[in-house]
């Protein structure tokens, strides 16, 4: 059997289990989430997740960027580094990376073959649980020195939450997946705080008081040191360009998380990152704190080097500069606010042709409200995904927001239409609202460019 056929069979196997990422929110709310299945599966596999130190990252927004930054820092320090994230943009193997590169398709096939008899002995395992187990197993087999593990959904009952991490990281919390996690920030924070383990240090991005109170209370009850960005580590923006931004971090905790002497003035460090948007400075500060309190030996210079090299796709990714084409994964009100602020910073005088699709559980009116000042037209489309809202429904919400819109039968057609409009007026082509829409738009963009080269 050739590798492509074998790989497709492996994916068919993984998708033959319940995949809650493809379920409607009503079904998601009734799901039987618990960790018993994962503990049983990992025990059957010999608990590979216990064979290397782990940085565990949860949050509503920023957790992918913080995970990528942590992994980049570890790699710059010479550690063989595993990185587990979800979902993927183009290929399933992107979820499991070693030293920045996805494992090979052949490796995934071998891992699936190995895990099948173990899976067969445990009832009701899900696609995400099995994929998480594959990642833990892959990292052990590759002999990683450390791994960064991103939570899939929530935290307390997420399949990744069987680990005993060196540090638990909570990035920015806002409203998302409320059918599962709760409809207040306190409830959402309670679910995210589920990753906090007895005695393991905690690092948090700045939070609203309602969420912060919960995180600090849980950390204290579990005897965990608590490092808060904005209090113990303060950021100061320096400069930015379309190739990146520079900023300073000031370590504020005398004798605290950063081991400063009580009489010492705050220590300042300068950094550069290629990721754009002021929110990425907060993410970098969070990643820096996580690396430094993890107990994994790493110098400031190694962190600086790693951060300067970090790559994380579809986060204000500028695929073309003139007229601009930008791919982003913003998909709730808070991330749309950050996206609009970043557009205002880098392209203050340009309007946007927004390629937009969203899942049923998103607060679309608030997303449009955040972006209203930048929108020239919304090209509404629908990703090939069971939870995608209909084009007609989204257009109705665009009308309510006072935004001009038109429909596109596919993401590919939406991109081509936005490019056509952009060619006429020089406005930005921007894909956002759903990672699945943006992934399809990126694939279509790549195809258009390859066909142009062939001509």
QUIRAMO-V338458 format. One record per residue. RES is the residue in three letters. SS is DSSP state (h for helix, s for strand, l for the rest). PHI is phi in whole degrees, -180 to 180 (none if undefined). OMEGA is omega in degrees with one decimal (NA if undefined). Layout:
((RES;SS;PHI;OMEGA) (RES;SS;PHI;OMEGA))
This chain:
((UNK;l;none;-179.9) (UNK;l;-73;-171.8) (UNK;h;-64;-178.3) (UNK;h;-62;178.9) (UNK;h;-65;179.7) (UNK;h;-65;179.6) (UNK;h;-64;179.1) (UNK;h;-64;176.5) (UNK;h;-66;177.7) (UNK;h;-63;178.2) (UNK;h;-67;176.8) (UNK;h;-59;178.3) (UNK;h;-63;-178.6) (UNK;h;-62;-177.9) (UNK;h;-81;176.9) (UNK;l;-77;177.4) (UNK;l;-93;179.7) (UNK;s;-66;178.2) (UNK;l;-117;-174.9) (UNK;h;-68;177.0) (UNK;h;-67;179.8) (UNK;h;-102;-176.3) (UNK;l;-93;175.1) (UNK;l;-70;-174.5) (UNK;h;-61;178.7) (UNK;h;-64;177.4) (UNK;h;-72;-179.9) (UNK;h;-62;-178.5) (UNK;h;-66;-178.8) (UNK;l;-95;-174.2) (UNK;l;-66;178.7) (UNK;l;-91;177.9) (UNK;l;-82;169.6) (UNK;l;-158;-175.2) (UNK;l;-98;-176.4) (UNK;h;-59;-178.6) (UNK;h;-63;-179.1) (UNK;h;-66;177.7) (UNK;h;-59;-179.6) (UNK;h;-66;-179.5) (UNK;h;-65;-177.8) (UNK;h;-68;175.8) (UNK;h;-63;178.6) (UNK;h;-64;-179.8) (UNK;l;-87;179.9) (UNK;l;90;178.7) (UNK;l;49;179.8) (UNK;h;-62;-178.7) (UNK;h;-67;179.2) (UNK;h;-92;-172.3) (UNK;l;-96;-179.8) (UNK;l;-154;177.7) (UNK;s;-68;-174.5) (UNK;s;-129;166.6) (UNK;s;-104;-173.9) (UNK;s;-109;-170.0) (UNK;s;-125;174.5) (UNK;s;-121;177.8) (UNK;l;150;176.7) (UNK;l;-84;178.8) (UNK;l;-128;175.3) (UNK;l;93;-174.9) (UNK;h;-68;176.6) (UNK;h;-68;179.0) (UNK;h;-64;178.7) (UNK;h;-63;178.0) (UNK;h;-62;-179.9) (UNK;h;-64;178.5) (UNK;h;-65;177.6) (UNK;h;-60;-179.3) (UNK;h;-64;178.9) (UNK;h;-63;177.6) (UNK;h;-64;179.5) (UNK;h;-63;178.7) (UNK;h;-64;179.4) (UNK;h;-65;177.6) (UNK;l;-83;175.8) (UNK;l;91;-180.0) (UNK;l;-86;169.4) (UNK;l;-71;-163.6) (UNK;s;-122;171.9) (UNK;s;-95;177.3) (UNK;s;-138;179.0) (UNK;s;-116;-179.7) (UNK;l;-138;175.9) (UNK;l;-158;-9.2) (UNK;l;-79;178.4) (UNK;l;-98;177.6) (UNK;l;-91;-174.6) (UNK;l;-121;-172.0) (UNK;l;-139;-175.4) (UNK;h;-54;-176.0) (UNK;h;-66;177.1) (UNK;h;-60;-177.2) (UNK;h;-67;-174.8) (UNK;s;-120;-175.7) (UNK;s;-120;173.2) (UNK;s;-126;-175.7) (UNK;l;51;173.4) (UNK;l;85;-177.2) (UNK;s;-112;175.8) (UNK;s;-60;172.0) (UNK;l;-60;-177.7) (UNK;l;-76;176.0) (UNK;h;-61;178.8) (UNK;h;-64;177.4) (UNK;h;-61;179.3) (UNK;h;-62;179.2) (UNK;h;-60;179.2) (UNK;h;-63;179.5) (UNK;h;-65;178.4) (UNK;h;-63;177.9) (UNK;h;-60;-178.4) (UNK;h;-69;-172.9) (UNK;h;-84;-173.4) (UNK;h;-52;-178.6) (UNK;h;-64;178.0) (UNK;h;-71;178.6) (UNK;h;-64;-176.3) (UNK;h;-62;-177.0) (UNK;l;-89;-175.0) (UNK;l;-124;-176.8) (UNK;l;-80;169.7) (UNK;l;66;173.6) (UNK;l;-66;-179.2) (UNK;s;-109;177.9) (UNK;h;-57;-177.1) (UNK;h;-68;177.8) (UNK;h;-62;-179.0) (UNK;h;-67;179.0) (UNK;h;-63;177.6) (UNK;h;-62;177.0) (UNK;h;-63;177.1) (UNK;h;-61;179.3) (UNK;h;-64;179.3) (UNK;h;-58;-179.9) (UNK;h;-68;179.7) (UNK;h;-60;-178.1) (UNK;h;-64;178.0) (UNK;h;-67;-178.7) (UNK;h;-68;178.8) (UNK;h;-80;178.8) (UNK;l;69;179.9) (UNK;l;-66;176.3) (UNK;l;-85;179.7) (UNK;s;-163;178.8) (UNK;s;-139;174.1) (UNK;s;-111;-174.2) (UNK;s;-118;178.1) (UNK;s;-91;175.0) (UNK;l;-65;177.5) (UNK;l;-79;-178.3) (UNK;l;-143;178.5) (UNK;l;75;-178.9) (UNK;l;172;-173.6) (UNK;l;-54;-177.3) (UNK;l;-111;178.3) (UNK;l;-71;-176.8) (UNK;l;-59;-179.9) (UNK;l;-75;-168.9) (UNK;l;-83;171.7) (UNK;l;-101;-175.6) (UNK;l;-87;169.2) (UNK;l;-110;-170.0) (UNK;l;-83;170.3) (UNK;l;-75;177.3) (UNK;s;-155;174.6) (UNK;s;-105;-174.3) (UNK;s;-117;176.1) (UNK;s;-119;178.8) (UNK;l;-87;-174.3) (UNK;l;-53;179.9) (UNK;l;-106;176.2) (UNK;l;-151;-173.4) (UNK;l;-83;176.6) (UNK;l;-165;179.1) (UNK;l;50;-172.9) (UNK;h;-68;177.9) (UNK;h;-63;-178.6) (UNK;h;-102;-169.7) (UNK;h;-96;-178.7) (UNK;l;113;-173.7) (UNK;l;-107;171.2) (UNK;l;-128;178.4) (UNK;h;-63;179.1) (UNK;h;-64;178.4) (UNK;h;-66;178.7) (UNK;h;-62;178.9) (UNK;h;-62;178.2) (UNK;h;-62;177.6) (UNK;h;-69;179.9) (UNK;h;-65;-178.8) (UNK;h;-66;177.2) (UNK;h;-62;178.8) (UNK;h;-84;-179.3) (UNK;l;-71;-176.7) (UNK;l;-112;-177.4) (UNK;l;-51;173.2) (UNK;l;78;-179.5) (UNK;l;-86;-178.0) (UNK;s;-61;-180.0) (UNK;s;-120;172.8) (UNK;s;-123;179.9) (UNK;s;-128;166.2) (UNK;l;-68;175.2) (UNK;l;-56;-178.7) (UNK;l;-133;169.5) (UNK;l;-68;-172.6) (UNK;h;-53;-176.9) (UNK;h;-60;179.1) (UNK;h;-78;-176.9) (UNK;h;-62;179.8) (UNK;h;-58;-179.7) (UNK;h;-66;-178.1) (UNK;h;-61;-178.0) (UNK;h;-68;179.4) (UNK;h;-65;179.6) (UNK;h;-66;179.2) (UNK;h;-60;-180.0) (UNK;h;-65;-178.6) (UNK;h;-67;-178.6) (UNK;l;-107;174.0) (UNK;l;58;-177.9) (UNK;l;-110;168.5) (UNK;l;-65;-174.6) (UNK;s;-128;178.0) (UNK;s;-107;-177.1) (UNK;s;-114;173.8) (UNK;s;-68;-174.6) (UNK;l;102;176.1) (UNK;l;-119;-177.6) (UNK;l;-88;178.3) (UNK;s;-143;-172.4) (UNK;s;-111;-178.1) (UNK;s;-103;173.9) (UNK;s;-140;179.2) (UNK;s;-66;177.3) (UNK;s;-111;-176.0) (UNK;s;-158;178.0) (UNK;s;-148;171.5) (UNK;s;-147;179.9) (UNK;l;-71;177.7) (UNK;l;-97;178.8) (UNK;s;155;-179.4) (UNK;s;-148;177.9) (UNK;s;-120;-177.0) (UNK;s;-159;176.7) (UNK;s;-114;170.6) (UNK;s;-112;177.2) (UNK;s;-116;-178.6) (UNK;s;-86;-167.1) (UNK;l;-104;-168.1) (UNK;l;-93;177.0) (UNK;s;-65;179.0) (UNK;l;68;-177.3) (UNK;l;-103;-171.5) (UNK;l;-59;-174.9) (UNK;l;-105;172.0) (UNK;l;57;173.8) (UNK;s;-83;175.7) (UNK;l;-73;-177.8) (UNK;l;-54;-177.2) (UNK;l;-88;-174.9) (UNK;l;-80;173.3) (UNK;l;-71;176.7) (UNK;l;-52;-178.9) (UNK;s;-90;-177.0) (UNK;s;-112;179.4) (UNK;s;-133;177.9) (UNK;s;-107;-177.8) (UNK;s;-136;169.5) (UNK;s;-131;175.7) (UNK;s;-134;177.2) (UNK;l;-81;179.9) (UNK;l;-75;-173.9) (UNK;l;-100;179.9) (UNK;l;106;-176.8) (UNK;h;-61;179.3) (UNK;h;-63;178.8) (UNK;h;-71;174.2) (UNK;h;-66;176.0) (UNK;h;-62;178.4) (UNK;h;-62;179.0) (UNK;h;-66;177.5) (UNK;h;-63;178.3) (UNK;h;-64;179.3) (UNK;h;-66;178.0) (UNK;h;-59;-179.5) (UNK;h;-61;-179.5) (UNK;h;-61;179.7) (UNK;h;-64;-174.2) (UNK;h;-74;-179.7) (UNK;h;-96;-176.5) (UNK;l;-70;-174.9) (UNK;l;86;174.3) (UNK;l;-82;-175.6) (UNK;l;-58;178.8) (UNK;l;-159;-178.6) (UNK;l;-93;176.7) (UNK;h;-60;-179.9) (UNK;h;-63;177.9) (UNK;h;-66;177.0) (UNK;h;-62;179.1) (UNK;h;-57;-179.3) (UNK;h;-62;-179.8) (UNK;h;-62;-179.6) (UNK;h;-61;-178.8) (UNK;h;-69;-177.1) (UNK;h;-105;-170.5) (UNK;l;-60;175.3) (UNK;l;-128;179.1) (UNK;l;-151;-167.5) (UNK;l;-77;175.3) (UNK;l;64;170.8) (UNK;l;-116;-171.7) (UNK;l;45;-179.0) (UNK;s;-85;-178.8) (UNK;s;-89;-177.4) (UNK;s;-84;176.1) (UNK;s;-149;-174.2) (UNK;s;-95;-172.8) (UNK;l;-142;-15.6) (UNK;l;-67;-171.3) (UNK;s;-67;169.7) (UNK;s;-124;-173.7) (UNK;s;-128;176.8) (UNK;s;-113;-178.0) (UNK;l;-143;-177.9) (UNK;l;-109;179.3) (UNK;l;-57;-178.7) (UNK;l;-149;166.7) (UNK;l;-149;-174.9) (UNK;h;-60;-177.2) (UNK;h;-62;-178.8) (UNK;h;-73;174.8) (UNK;h;-70;174.2) (UNK;h;-62;178.4) (UNK;h;-63;179.8) (UNK;h;-64;179.3) (UNK;h;-64;177.7) (UNK;h;-62;180.0) (UNK;h;-70;174.9) (UNK;h;-61;179.2) (UNK;h;-63;-179.0) (UNK;h;-72;-172.3) (UNK;h;-95;-178.6) (UNK;l;-135;-171.9) (UNK;l;-63;-173.6) (UNK;l;-103;-176.2) (UNK;l;-108;172.5) (UNK;l;-88;-172.6) (UNK;s;-126;163.8) (UNK;s;-95;-169.6) (UNK;s;-94;171.4) (UNK;s;-82;-168.2) (UNK;s;-136;167.6) (UNK;l;-148;-177.9) (UNK;l;-154;176.2) (UNK;s;-83;-173.2) (UNK;l;-64;-173.8) (UNK;l;-93;-177.3) (UNK;l;-96;178.1) (UNK;l;-88;-172.3) (UNK;h;-68;179.0) (UNK;h;-55;179.3) (UNK;h;-69;176.7) (UNK;h;-65;178.4) (UNK;h;-64;-180.0) (UNK;h;-62;179.2) (UNK;h;-65;-172.5) (UNK;h;-100;-169.8) (UNK;h;-54;-175.1) (UNK;h;-67;-176.4) (UNK;h;-103;-169.8) (UNK;s;-81;167.1) (UNK;s;-90;177.3) (UNK;s;-157;174.1) (UNK;s;-103;174.3) (UNK;s;-96;-172.7) (UNK;s;-88;-179.5) (UNK;l;-144;-175.3) (UNK;l;-138;176.7) (UNK;l;-71;176.0) (UNK;l;-79;-174.1) (UNK;l;-150;-174.7) (UNK;l;-61;-177.0) (UNK;l;-93;-177.3) (UNK;s;-70;176.7) (UNK;l;-72;179.8) (UNK;l;-68;178.8) (UNK;h;-61;-177.8) (UNK;h;-62;-180.0) (UNK;h;-63;-178.7) (UNK;h;-67;179.2) (UNK;h;-64;175.8) (UNK;h;-62;178.1) (UNK;h;-70;176.3) (UNK;h;-65;177.1) (UNK;h;-60;179.7) (UNK;h;-62;-179.6) (UNK;l;-83;-179.5) (UNK;l;74;-179.4) (UNK;l;-107;177.1) (UNK;l;-70;-179.3) (UNK;s;-145;169.2) (UNK;s;-146;-175.3) (UNK;s;-97;172.2) (UNK;l;-133;-172.9) (UNK;l;-69;179.1) (UNK;l;-147;178.4) (UNK;h;-64;178.3) (UNK;h;-59;178.8) (UNK;h;-67;177.6) (UNK;h;-63;178.8) (UNK;h;-64;-178.7) (UNK;h;-64;178.0) (UNK;h;-67;178.5) (UNK;h;-63;177.8) (UNK;h;-65;178.0) (UNK;h;-64;178.9) (UNK;h;-64;-179.8) (UNK;h;-64;179.5) (UNK;h;-64;-179.1) (UNK;h;-82;-172.6) (UNK;h;-123;177.2) (UNK;l;76;179.9) (UNK;l;-71;-178.7) (UNK;s;-78;166.8) (UNK;s;-93;-176.6) (UNK;s;-130;172.3) (UNK;s;-106;178.8) (UNK;s;-163;178.4) (UNK;l;110;179.5) (UNK;l;-155;177.5) (UNK;h;-62;-178.3) (UNK;h;-72;175.2) (UNK;h;-64;-179.2) (UNK;h;-62;177.9) (UNK;h;-61;178.1) (UNK;h;-68;178.7) (UNK;h;-65;178.3) (UNK;h;-64;178.3) (UNK;h;-64;178.8) (UNK;h;-66;177.9) (UNK;h;-60;178.2) (UNK;h;-61;179.8) (UNK;h;-65;178.6) (UNK;h;-61;-179.4) (UNK;h;-69;178.9) (UNK;h;-68;179.2) (UNK;h;-68;177.6) (UNK;h;-65;179.1) (UNK;h;-64;-179.8) (UNK;h;-66;177.8) (UNK;l;-70;NA))
